[in-house]
């Protein structure tokens, strides 16, 4: 059993108790909690594969960072099987309520839910359709661990009672053991003589050998060949993923990977051992080769045990993310990453409404970027909206026109207006911050981007923060402040928060200064 409560709760506050497999709710990001499993000091608790350190003989402290979603908690006691629990973490109410955050996630799913995939400890539901998600190696690791054990269990069930077929085989046998002769056997002159009434001597009869077709049961069927091919792919994936875990090569932050190596290798080694045992067992030892064929897939579809095993095996190797399956949980971006992505989508919507032009995905012109959407404007002008743009240090790359006069910089959202060889830009930086001091501290990025970034030879103007909370520093949002300093902020930029109207007004003013009046 797992019990938890807030670390700052009064001593008399009730602990929340969970049984294995249950989900604990009511937790909030960036808040301290105490966890306990009882008085055994040798029990270990892992949150998303990271072991918690003890506060005392029975208490452990845990503080979820800035993320929202379901977090896996594993309890390991000596001599006992690992038990798993789940904790559901919500976003900070000072920035966004749970309902508003869920709406942000829904908006991203509708646009491209691959953008939700990330490296935080939190997870959400995904599916197995569409295109592969980013961080494919991390997705494969999660899928191998989630579905791999069930796949191997299904194959082990098959191995105890596998599919067989009768295989024809030509053998030379004494005539006395032959019950029925094929008509081609009459090509043997001795048999032809017997058929016409000429009986051989008893000694000749005993020595007469005849070639005959016999049948014998075999595991070498199309279904088993297809299953063997899948099992070999599974083994290769486990081996390759083990190497990436050891080398910290999953594509997520290396310092976070290093904390999780022990648990991940333990699970993968267990999968590898079970796979090897199956491959050298009697079933697949008799199968001639692993080949996926239409005949094999047809046989698999006709047998429920084979069909289930094949489906689980394919799921464990999948890196696609479209759709929704409650049994398929993948790591998602931190709360601030989800907020940055949602802000980009809202900017695209606002620009489309202001210009009356549909944006189209495009290759970025100004600088490289994770996403680029272009709006073709009147007179051959173009508006480029970039997400996670990379401004290289000191000089622009090849034919591109953006760079940083200091080190490499990566603002969240950049708008670049190009017309007749002239370019100007605007930066919007989404900050998952709230509170007077936090907002003032976050303003440092607006100043850095304004001072360091160049498109052509000009800095972006203005550079604005997008904030989910209320306006705790109203001076930063005044038109006069923004015009005088070319930096500022827009608060309440969230679902039904009111900040989108302010964003629309500022973007309209910026576009109008170059394009003329916009209705």
ChimeraX attribute file (.defattr): number of C-alpha atoms within 10 A of each C-alpha:
attribute: neighborCount
match mode: 1-to-1
recipient: residues
	/A:1	13
	/A:2	23
	/A:3	17
	/A:4	22
	/A:5	20
	/A:6	19
	/A:7	16
	/A:8	11
	/A:9	13
	/A:10	9
	/A:11	8
	/A:12	6
	/A:13	10
	/A:14	11
	/A:15	16
	/A:16	14
	/A:17	15
	/A:18	17
	/A:19	14
	/A:20	15
	/A:21	12
	/A:22	13
	/A:23	16
	/A:24	20
	/A:25	13
	/A:26	10
	/A:27	21
	/A:28	22
	/A:29	19
	/A:30	16
	/A:31	16
	/A:32	17
	/A:33	19
	/A:34	20
	/A:35	23
	/A:36	22
	/A:37	20
	/A:38	13
	/A:39	11
	/A:40	11
	/A:41	13
	/A:42	11
	/A:43	14
	/A:44	18
	/A:45	25
	/A:46	17
	/A:47	20
	/A:48	19
	/A:49	18
	/A:50	19
	/A:51	17
	/A:52	15
	/A:53	13
	/A:54	17
	/A:55	12
	/A:56	11
	/A:57	12
	/A:58	16
	/A:59	20
	/A:60	19
	/A:61	18
	/A:62	20
	/A:63	15
	/A:64	19
	/A:65	18
	/A:66	22
	/A:67	25
	/A:68	29
	/A:69	23
	/A:70	23
	/A:71	23
	/A:72	18
	/A:73	21
	/A:74	20
	/A:75	20
	/A:76	15
	/A:77	16
	/A:78	9
	/A:79	6
	/A:80	8
	/A:81	9
	/A:82	13
	/A:83	16
	/A:84	20
	/A:85	19
	/A:86	22
	/A:87	20
	/A:88	18
	/A:89	25
	/A:90	25
	/A:91	25
	/A:92	22
	/A:93	14
	/A:94	12
	/A:95	20
	/A:96	23
	/A:97	15
	/A:98	16
	/A:99	12
	/A:100	17
	/A:101	23
	/A:102	16
	/A:103	16
	/A:104	22
	/A:105	20
	/A:106	14
	/A:107	17
	/A:108	21
	/A:109	17
	/A:110	9
	/A:111	12
	/A:112	13
	/A:113	18
	/A:114	20
	/A:115	19
	/A:116	25
	/A:117	24
	/A:118	23
	/A:119	21
	/A:120	22
	/A:121	24
	/A:122	26
	/A:123	26
	/A:124	21
	/A:125	18
	/A:126	24
	/A:127	20
	/A:128	19
	/A:129	13
	/A:130	12
	/A:131	11
	/A:132	15
	/A:133	20
	/A:134	17
	/A:135	17
	/A:136	17
	/A:137	20
	/A:138	24
	/A:139	25
	/A:140	22
	/A:141	25
	/A:142	20
	/A:143	22
	/A:144	26
	/A:145	16
	/A:146	18
	/A:147	19
	/A:148	26
	/A:149	20
	/A:150	17
	/A:151	24
	/A:152	20
	/A:153	13
	/A:154	19
	/A:155	24
	/A:156	18
	/A:157	14
	/A:158	16
	/A:159	16
	/A:160	10
	/A:161	9
	/A:162	18
	/A:163	20
	/A:164	16
	/A:165	13
	/A:166	13
	/A:167	14
	/A:168	12
	/A:169	10
	/A:170	10
	/A:171	12
	/A:172	11
	/A:173	14
	/A:174	14
	/A:175	18
	/A:176	12
	/A:177	9
	/A:178	13
	/A:179	6
	/A:180	8
	/A:181	14
	/A:182	9
	/A:183	7
	/A:184	7
	/A:185	14
	/A:186	14
	/A:187	9
	/A:188	10
	/A:189	10
	/A:190	16
	/A:191	18
	/A:192	13
	/A:193	13
	/A:194	12
	/A:195	11
	/A:196	8
	/A:197	8
	/A:198	11
	/A:199	13
	/A:200	14
	/A:201	8
	/A:202	8
	/A:203	8
	/A:204	11
	/A:205	14
	/A:206	12
	/A:207	11
	/A:208	14
	/A:209	16
	/A:210	17
	/A:211	15
	/A:212	17
	/A:213	14
	/A:214	12
	/A:215	12
	/A:216	10
	/A:217	11
	/A:218	16
	/A:219	21
	/A:220	21
	/A:221	22
	/A:222	25
	/A:223	28
	/A:224	30
	/A:225	22
	/A:226	23
	/A:227	25
	/A:228	24
	/A:229	15
	/A:230	20
	/A:231	24
	/A:232	16
	/A:233	16
	/A:234	23
	/A:235	19
	/A:236	13
	/A:237	20
	/A:238	26
	/A:239	15
	/A:240	13
	/A:241	22
	/A:242	22
	/A:243	14
	/A:244	16
	/A:245	22
	/A:246	15
	/A:247	13
	/A:248	18
	/A:249	16
	/A:250	21
	/A:251	15
	/A:252	15
	/A:253	11
	/A:254	13
	/A:255	9
	/A:256	14
	/A:257	21
	/A:258	14
	/A:259	14
	/A:260	18
	/A:261	17
	/A:262	15
	/A:263	14
	/A:264	19
	/A:265	17
	/A:266	12
	/A:267	16
	/A:268	21
	/A:269	14
	/A:270	12
	/A:271	21
	/A:272	19
	/A:273	11
	/A:274	15
	/A:275	22
	/A:276	13
	/A:277	11
	/A:278	18
	/A:279	16
	/A:280	11
	/A:281	12
	/A:282	13
	/A:283	22
	/A:284	21
	/A:285	14
	/A:286	14
	/A:287	17
	/A:288	13
	/A:289	16
	/A:290	20
	/A:291	16
	/A:292	17
	/A:293	13
	/A:294	12
	/A:295	13
	/A:296	17
	/A:297	19
	/A:298	13
	/A:299	19
	/A:300	23
	/A:301	16
	/A:302	11
	/A:303	12
	/A:304	11
	/A:305	15
	/A:306	22
	/A:307	19
	/A:308	16
	/A:309	23
	/A:310	22
	/A:311	14
	/A:312	22
	/A:313	26
	/A:314	19
	/A:315	21
	/A:316	25
	/A:317	22
	/A:318	18
	/A:319	25
	/A:320	20
	/A:321	27
	/A:322	19
	/A:323	14
	/A:324	15
	/A:325	13
	/A:326	9
	/A:327	12
	/A:328	19
	/A:329	21
	/A:330	26
	/A:331	24
	/A:332	25
	/A:333	23
	/A:334	24
	/A:335	21
	/A:336	17
	/A:337	22
	/A:338	22
	/A:339	25
	/A:340	22
	/A:341	22
	/A:342	26
	/A:343	27
	/A:344	23
	/A:345	16
	/A:346	19
	/A:347	19
	/A:348	19
	/A:349	14
	/A:350	19
	/A:351	21
	/A:352	14
	/A:353	14
	/A:354	17
	/A:355	19
	/A:356	13
	/A:357	14
	/A:358	14
	/A:359	19
	/A:360	12
	/A:361	12
	/A:362	14
	/A:363	16
	/A:364	19
	/A:365	16
	/A:366	26
	/A:367	22
	/A:368	19
	/A:369	21
	/A:370	12
	/A:371	16
	/A:372	23
	/A:373	18
	/A:374	23
	/A:375	22
	/A:376	15
	/A:377	16
	/A:378	11
	/A:379	9
	/A:380	9
	/A:381	16
	/A:382	17
	/A:383	22
	/A:384	23
	/A:385	28
	/A:386	29
	/A:387	24
	/A:388	20
	/A:389	22
	/A:390	20
	/A:391	28
	/A:392	20
	/A:393	17
	/A:394	16
	/A:395	16
	/A:396	19
	/A:397	15
	/A:398	7
	/A:399	9
	/A:400	15
	/A:401	17
	/A:402	28
	/A:403	26
	/A:404	22
	/A:405	17
	/A:406	15
	/A:407	12
	/A:408	15
	/A:409	20
	/A:410	17
	/A:411	22
	/A:412	23
	/A:413	23
	/A:414	25
	/A:415	23
	/A:416	20
	/A:417	21
	/A:418	18
	/A:419	16
	/A:420	9
	/A:421	7
	/A:422	10
	/A:423	18
	/A:424	19
	/A:425	25
	/A:426	22
	/A:427	25
	/A:428	28
	/A:429	25
	/A:430	26
	/A:431	24
	/A:432	24
	/A:433	20
	/A:434	22
	/A:435	14
	/A:436	13
	/A:437	11
	/A:438	13
	/A:439	22
	/A:440	15
	/A:441	10
	/A:442	19
	/A:443	19
	/A:444	11
	/A:445	18
	/A:446	21
	/A:447	17
	/A:448	14
	/A:449	25
	/A:450	22
	/A:451	16
	/A:452	19
	/A:453	28
	/A:454	22
	/A:455	22
	/A:456	17
	/A:457	12
	/A:458	14
	/A:459	22
	/A:460	23
	/A:461	18
	/A:462	21
	/A:463	27
	/A:464	26
	/A:465	25
	/A:466	24
	/A:467	26
	/A:468	24
	/A:469	23
	/A:470	19
	/A:471	19
	/A:472	15
	/A:473	16
	/A:474	13
	/A:475	13
	/A:476	22
	/A:477	18
	/A:478	13
	/A:479	12
	/A:480	11
	/A:481	14
	/A:482	19
	/A:483	12
	/A:484	9
	/A:485	14
	/A:486	19
	/A:487	24
	/A:488	24
	/A:489	28
	/A:490	27
	/A:491	26
	/A:492	20
	/A:493	26
	/A:494	24
	/A:495	20
	/A:496	10
	/A:497	15
	/A:498	14
	/A:499	20
	/A:500	21
	/A:501	14
	/A:502	15
	/A:503	21
	/A:504	18
	/A:505	13
	/A:506	16
	/A:507	18
	/A:508	21
	/A:509	15
	/A:510	16
	/A:511	18
	/A:512	14
	/A:513	11
	/A:514	12
	/A:515	17
	/A:516	11
	/A:517	10
	/A:518	12
	/A:519	9
